[in-house]
Amino acid sequence: MFNLKTFSQKSPQQRFLFILGLVMFGFYFVLGISLIIWADMPVTIERKYRMMLGGLLIVYAVIRFTRVIKQDDDSKN
């Protein structure tokens, strides 16, 4: 899945885009979790809509993560 040797063999642009993809995955995942957990949000959104939006963001983060990892696997071949 992730091999440090192939990571060091990538061009700086590929490494930057890979790391940026991981950072964006983390951002969407944390945002989704915070929407679900945070009870006293400064923005007024009904609880069920916050749960749906948080779940949607987590699903989107997982999709992004699988695309980044798949892209890394494709570059090996």
Order of alpha helices (4+ residues) and beta strands (2+ residues): alpha-alpha-alpha
